Amino acid sequence: MTNRINYTASVVAASAMLATGCSTPSSASPAGTGATTTAPATPGPTAAPGAASPVPVSTATHTVTVAGVGAVDVTVSERGSGATFLLLHGGAGPISVAHFADLFSAANHARVLTPTHPGFGGTPRPDALHSIAELAAVYVALLDQLDLHDVTVVGNSIGGWIATEIALRHSPRVGRVVLVDATGIVVDGHPVADPFSMSLAELMTRSYYNPDAFRIDPSKLPEAARTAMAANRAALAVYGGNPSVGDPSLRGRLAQVNVPTLVLWGEADRIGDPEYGRAYAAAIPQARFQLLAKTGHVPQIESPEQVRLAIWDFAGAPVMAHAK
């Protein structure tokens, strides 16, 4: 019962942070000059009820260099070992994928890396880093620095937009991509809701199949969380725009994606509706679209087991075959 209560509380907190653009401040050590700093492995947060035991989590800050941007510090949490998954958060920050990372790593015996996009969670963001494409370049450089291979890149919301731009860079280290209610493209008649232009209540309603189960008063969040909220909203505005309208060129460029792609979409997503998701999949040559029942814009929070199974069914067999 305690595990269930802890999980429910953490998900409710994550949903509130989604609605406000907030996440908890990072506990990673500040980056050194061209160095990597690592925190001791600590037990991860409680996974979903009934899931395998939580796996240890280690956190490190890596410094990568990107042309036109310079040195960028990236804080990365890592869980498990096995097939490698790069899990990219959306506007809610890393807390919105942390418990799903625990679940996925433990249940699938996978290595899951969850970076914090620079500027989120109190992390530094260089002034020269101000676009989704540049952020994608940061993660391609990170894959190179860590010498990772056959990586499955998974991204939710704006994290899906980043994953798409990663795929467009044709890194040989990327084996496949999973887009979970991604944003970024422009589809006539199916606009993505702008999180900066609506009330908290409306954003919650649009984000969940069952929004009443996730409502919370953001004024009751700890001071540290409210402080991070402002920084996260600022970072989201820098990367995605304010208002957030997407990239008009992205949909046309998706024909260049040359890796297998799974597009997962919550049937109740009213941030970007399912027709928007189908348009995303239709624009990618090797994409498959899968609708997720009774879930909204953040299915890794609302329906984590459904998402876990869909991703593993898509990626598990190829990565295990490659490992042999």
NORURLIN-V828384 format. One record per residue. N is the residue number from 1. SS is DSSP state (~ for helix, > for strand, _ for the rest). PSI is psi in radians with two decimals (NA if undefined). Layout:
# NORURLIN-V828384
N,SS,PSI  N,SS,PSI
This chain:
# NORURLIN-V828384
1,_,-0.67  2,~,-0.76  3,~,-0.74  4,~,-0.73  5,~,-0.79  6,~,-0.73  7,~,-0.82  8,~,-0.76  9,~,-0.73  10,~,-0.65  11,~,-0.73  12,~,-0.74  13,~,-0.73  14,~,-0.68  15,~,-0.64  16,~,-0.66  17,~,-0.54  18,~,-0.81  19,~,-0.45  20,~,0.01  21,_,0.59  22,_,2.61  23,_,2.90  24,_,2.58  25,_,2.53  26,_,2.51  27,_,0.10  28,_,2.68  29,_,2.64  30,_,2.59  31,_,2.53  32,_,-3.12  33,_,1.85  34,_,0.44  35,_,3.03  36,_,2.19  37,>,2.43  38,>,2.29  39,>,2.63  40,>,2.59  41,>,2.36  42,>,2.71  43,>,2.37  44,_,2.92  45,_,2.83  46,_,2.31  47,_,-3.12  48,_,2.64  49,_,2.31  50,_,-0.09  51,_,2.98  52,_,2.87  53,_,2.55  54,_,2.61  55,_,2.70  56,>,2.59  57,>,2.26  58,>,2.61  59,>,2.33  60,>,2.68  61,>,2.11  62,>,2.48  63,>,2.06  64,>,2.75  65,>,2.27  66,>,2.31  67,_,2.32  68,_,-0.18  69,_,-0.76  70,>,-2.67  71,>,2.36  72,>,2.25  73,>,2.24  74,>,2.12  75,>,2.22  76,>,2.24  77,>,2.48  78,>,2.42  79,>,2.43  80,_,-3.02  81,_,2.80  82,_,-2.62  83,_,2.45  84,>,2.29  85,>,2.24  86,>,1.99  87,>,2.00  88,>,2.16  89,_,2.87  90,_,-2.69  91,_,-0.28  92,_,-0.20  93,_,-3.13  94,_,-0.41  95,~,-0.42  96,~,-0.21  97,~,-0.07  98,~,-0.83  99,~,-0.57  100,~,-0.65  101,~,-0.73  102,~,-0.89  103,~,-0.85  104,~,-0.79  105,~,-0.78  106,~,-0.77  107,~,-0.53  108,~,0.06  109,_,0.89  110,_,2.74  111,>,2.09  112,>,2.13  113,>,2.22  114,>,1.64  115,>,2.71  116,>,2.09  117,_,2.26  118,_,2.26  119,_,-0.42  120,~,2.70  121,~,0.46  122,~,0.15  123,_,2.71  124,_,2.59  125,_,2.07  126,_,2.54  127,_,-0.51  128,_,-0.19  129,_,1.78  130,_,0.41  131,_,2.81  132,~,-0.71  133,~,-0.70  134,~,-0.65  135,~,-0.66  136,~,-0.70  137,~,-0.62  138,~,-0.77  139,~,-0.56  140,~,-0.73  141,~,-0.63  142,~,-0.76  143,~,-0.68  144,~,-0.83  145,~,-0.65  146,_,-0.07  147,_,0.89  148,_,2.65  149,_,2.61  150,_,0.83  151,>,2.36  152,>,2.07  153,>,2.13  154,>,2.25  155,>,2.39  156,>,2.37  157,_,-2.12  158,~,-0.43  159,~,-0.56  160,~,-0.65  161,~,-0.78  162,~,-0.76  163,~,-0.67  164,~,-0.79  165,~,-0.55  166,~,-0.81  167,~,-0.64  168,_,-0.21  169,_,-0.06  170,_,0.75  171,_,2.30  172,_,-0.17  173,_,-0.22  174,>,2.13  175,>,-0.54  176,>,2.89  177,>,2.47  178,>,2.12  179,>,2.08  180,>,1.77  181,_,0.91  182,_,2.70  183,_,-3.11  184,_,-0.72  185,_,2.93  186,_,2.17  187,_,2.05  188,_,2.31  189,_,-0.10  190,_,1.16  191,_,2.60  192,_,2.34  193,_,2.37  194,_,2.00  195,~,-0.31  196,~,-0.13  197,~,0.15  198,_,2.84  199,_,2.86  200,~,-0.76  201,~,-0.75  202,~,-0.70  203,~,-0.71  204,~,-0.76  205,~,-0.69  206,~,-0.40  207,~,-0.36  208,_,2.58  209,_,-0.71  210,_,1.31  211,~,-0.49  212,~,-0.45  213,~,-0.16  214,_,0.07  215,_,2.52  216,_,2.68  217,_,1.91  218,~,-0.37  219,~,-0.28  220,~,0.02  221,_,2.68  222,_,2.72  223,~,-0.69  224,~,-0.68  225,~,-0.69  226,~,-0.58  227,~,-0.76  228,~,-0.52  229,~,-0.81  230,~,-0.73  231,~,-0.69  232,~,-0.72  233,~,-0.68  234,~,-0.75  235,~,-0.73  236,~,-0.70  237,~,-0.66  238,~,-0.85  239,~,-0.79  240,~,-0.17  241,_,2.70  242,_,1.78  243,_,2.72  244,_,1.89  245,_,-0.09  246,_,-3.05  247,_,1.92  248,_,-0.37  249,_,-0.25  250,~,-0.77  251,~,-0.72  252,~,-0.51  253,~,-0.25  254,~,-0.34  255,~,-0.28  256,~,-0.13  257,_,2.20  258,_,0.39  259,_,2.65  260,>,2.39  261,>,2.33  262,>,2.22  263,>,1.89  264,>,2.42  265,>,2.27  266,>,2.27  267,_,-0.38  268,_,0.25  269,_,2.08  270,_,0.27  271,_,-0.92  272,_,2.05  273,_,2.93  274,~,-0.55  275,~,-0.60  276,~,-0.76  277,~,-0.71  278,~,-0.64  279,~,-0.66  280,~,-0.90  281,~,-0.69  282,~,-0.44  283,_,-0.17  284,_,2.13  285,_,-0.73  286,_,0.54  287,>,2.59  288,>,2.35  289,>,2.37  290,>,2.14  291,>,2.38  292,>,2.21  293,_,2.53  294,_,0.84  295,_,2.82  296,_,-2.32  297,_,-0.39  298,_,1.18  299,~,-0.39  300,~,-0.32  301,~,-0.80  302,~,-0.61  303,_,1.06  304,~,-0.65  305,~,-0.65  306,~,-0.72  307,~,-0.74  308,~,-0.83  309,~,-0.70  310,~,-0.76  311,~,-0.78  312,~,-0.65  313,~,-0.62  314,~,-0.75  315,~,-0.44  316,~,-0.85  317,~,-0.83  318,~,-0.73  319,~,-0.59  320,~,-0.65  321,~,-0.69  322,~,-0.64  323,~,-0.52  324,_,NA
